Amino acid sequence: MSESWGVSYEPGSPSDDSHHFERSHIEPQYDAFVCPLTKQIMRDPVTLENGQTFEREAIEKWFKECKESGRKPICPLTLKELRSTELNPSIALRNTIEEWCARNEAAQLDIAIRSLSIESPDNDILLALKNIQYLCQKNRSNKHVIRNAELIPLIVYMLKSTSRKVRCKALETLRIVAEDDIENKEAMAEGDTIRKIVKFLSNELSQEREEAVSLLYELSKSESLCEKIGGVNGAILILVGMSSSKSENVLIVEKVEKTLENLQKCEKNVRQMAENGRLQPVLALLLEGSPETKLAMVSYLGELVLSNDMKVFVAKMVGSSLVDVMRSTNMEAREAALKALNQISSCEASAKVLIEMGILPPLVKDLFRVGVKQLPMRLKEVSATVLANVVSTDCDFESIPIGPNDVTLVSEDIIHKLLHLISNTGPNIECKLLQVLVGLTASNTTVLSVVAAIKSSGATISLIQFIEAPQKDLRLASIKLLHHLSPHMGQELADALCGTAGQLGSLIRVIAENSGIKEEQAAAVGLLADLPERDLGLTRQLLSEGAFELVISRVVRIRQGETRGNRFVTPYLEGLVQVLSKVTFFLRDEPGAVSLARENNLAALFTDLLQMNGLDKVQMVSAMALENLSQESKRLTIVPDVPDSGFCGSIFPCFGQQPVITGLCRVHHGICSSKESFCLLEGRAAGKLVAFLDHTNEKVVEAALAALCTLLEDEVDIEQGVTVLSEVEGIKPIFDVLLEKRTEILQQRGVWAVERLLRTEDIAYEISGDLNVATALVDAFQHGDYRTRQIAENALKHVDKIPKFSGIFQKMG
């Protein structure tokens, strides 16, 4: 007990620190006040028959233990047997103790008032705070005394102390003063006390942080203070952060969670929590609140910016409820639900959850509904946005019914309605509806249904017209849609682009934009790339529009590193190379194509592009273009005129020998160059193409082999072609292509190339003993198409695996 009063003395004697008693008016404690059993000041003293006095509760427990152990009752001090266990209240002693306590409590309050000052020694402040705690815990009525004595502001002031011990003790004392006392809580919340407490939540010292959390939890039990706590800037943000911290003390986290649960009583706090990532309270009110509260929470949900993980969480928690609201007749509620769904549907995972919860039927119904119940156009735009979000997932929309008779999103009637809306609404909703079609055509399972519906509706021209739209989003959506359609209706799109004035030019201008490589440019060049490569009319129009010069400049800039990389550089470059390759298909039919190829040294450019490691499509298309260019080498090589031997040559044979002309191409027997005649040998492309014959991508191998085969054709010197391939170590890789039989096309081209190689006796002799090659040729002879079987037969003859019957028959004849 003496410790509780902050003084030290022997029981029954005055303290050695007599000046402290005199100053504080604290009376010393006497032995008669103390229970011999508990060693504490007695509250209800009782006397035994032998005159010994004890605390009632303590002596009753003693007698109970005696009885339970089978012993007769004895006095715990004298250890002598008692005849009676009757307890006589010591009223006079009790009154004396109470009066003594009252005087000392008043003295302790006086000490506290005088000690709670920043100028006071820390030990005096700590002693005062400790005594206040004791008074509150001893008697609840003392809390009113402390409030009336205006001690609460003094304790709060101690939070500014430079001593950590004082600050911790002040926080602890405030909590004890506030416990179960609403008036003290409200008195404590006056001024900026709560803000001071919140500051301790960010303290690095865990003890202060823990005491601050405990105090806030106690204050949060008062509903009237919840709004005030939430009104402190950053309070809820810090608490939410602490609740999810993995490094925080477990006990602190539990207390923080309880505090947040209390703060949820205030709707403003609920909104703050949602803004800081704690959505459960908002969702709980949305599911369980009054109709007005539900509507408010739905509206609020539509305003929140959510992470993708939170979108999935919200979709799972309240997605079904939001879908139900969409069927409501209350337009305000439907608008709020649509806006909320717009927020949470913009993530693929959450969109899938909404599909499972049945969002599609009411969404499509709202979009197409007409009459008095139809949505205003601004809400139809939101519906279209949500639908665009939803269809961007990889779900199989052909199997998800959205109405009677198993109608789906890709049913012809639905696509026709979408196309009709696109043609009869404003730019904003047109953009969203085009995005819906973009999503549906991005999937291989649904694109063909959409293509069929577009063809049957005759909407191709209408869709192409959006290429010229001034709104960037609308133009982007239309180009992306046409890009998705181009592999499946390329000829229709090419005809429409060439047949309508200005639209091909508009597409080229999009590609030409100098503001960096964006999605729109990548989609535009991808659309052009996918149009038929052998459409002469399209190629001529691209020539006249200057498209190929533009493409060349863009490719060169990317190769030289002038164009900075982003996620659209690769598809943009692939599209550029594919567009450029189109000109190589008409070198024989279009003189302008040859001029373009020569002026821009396309053979060298495509050879350079073979070095784009990791870009299989660029390498494949470049090899295809080199094949086309090389096909023209035999036509474009310049064969020099041989002078006539004259009269002397006819008389004297020695003068009739043909003069030797040096510097001619071994394969084409003319004057060749990479730039003028596109010769692979002069352009040193053969070795680079051979390197692709073991590429992991079969399409790259097919293109490379086809280009190399141009060195073995009938119109060139095959023997020299074989020599060239031997010099670049290409013979074995070609045989390996045949042996691996990776694709049917590779088998066909491999058989053709091997037959040409086997016309060289040295190679035929060397291969004749290779059973693997013979087996591969026999397999092609037995299972290939008609032309491949013929070529395989000739190849087998070269290695004497099939008799040359035709030669025998000739001799017999």
ABEGO torsion letter per residue (X at the ends): XAAAAGBBBBBGBBBABAAAAAAAGBBBBBAAABBAAAGBBBABBBBBAAGBBBBAAAAAAAAAAAAAAGBBBBBAAAGBBBABABBBBBAAAAAAAAAAAAAAAAAAAAAAAAABBAABBAAAAAAAAAAAAAAAAABAAAAAAAAAAGAAAAAAAAAABABAAAAAAAAAAAAAAABGBAAAAAAAABEAAAAAAAAAAABABAAAAAAAAAAAAAAAABAAAAAAAAABBGAAAAAAAAAABAABBAAAAAAAAAAAAAAAABAAAAAAAAAAGBAAAAAAAAAABBAAAAAAAAAAAAABBBBAAAAAAAAAAAAAAAAAAAABABAAAAAAAAAAAAAAAABAAAAAAAAAAGAAAAAAAAAABBEAABBBAAAAAAAAAAAAAAAABABBAAABBABBGGBBAABAAAAAAAAAAAAABBAAAAAAAAAAAAAAAABAAAAAAAAAAAAAAGAAAAAAAAAABABAAAAAAAAAAAAAAAAAAAAAAAAAAAABBGAAAAAAAAAABAAEBBAAAAAAAAAAAABBAABAAAAAAAAAAGAAAAAAAAAAAAAAGABBBBAAAAAAAAAAAAAAAAAAAAAAABAAAAAAAAAAGAAAAAAAAAABBGBAAAAAAAAAAAAAAAAAAAAABBBBBBBBAEAAAAABAAAABBBBBBGBBAAAGBBBBAAAAGBAAAAGAAAAAAAAAABABAAAAAAAAAAAAAAABAABBAAAAAAAAAAAGAAAAAAAAAAAGABAAAAAAAAAAAAAAAABAAAAAAAAABAAAAAAAAAAAAABBAAAAAAAAAAAAAAGABBBAAAAAAAAX
